[in-house]
């Protein structure tokens, strides 16, 4: 497996642990619809929260959250719509980003609530 894939898997595991410790109930990890994916879907306070997890080894160029482009946001929103249809969910949705910097010396977690909105 490519090194960046392994880093992403580690980052998603760290994010899942963080989310649970913060009182969220994880419903799904790596939900797929066609070629699209949602990293983590969770519930808290009658909200459906969709997490995009971005993991990098450093913030050399910019934080990992910068890579959640407008196009990526649209695919997350579309995939969330399909998820809600498939599981017959009628809740308010919030889109969060968990940004992780992970290397031999550092573990930094930044949780950006309401990181973007479902504007297509």
Number of C-alpha atoms within 10 A of each C-alpha: 5 6 8 12 11 11 18 17 14 15 23 24 14 18 26 23 13 15 18 12 10 10 12 19 17 18 12 13 16 12 15 15 13 6 7 15 17 21 20 21 22 20 17 12 9 10 14 23 25 23 27 24 25 24 26 19 16 16 12 8 7 10 16 21 20 10 10 17 10 12 10 13 19 17 17 22 21 17 20 25 14 14 17 15 11 9 8 9 11 11 12 9 19 18 21 19 22 24 23 28 20 20 12 6 7 11 13 11 17 15 17 15 13 14 16 16 13 14 8 10
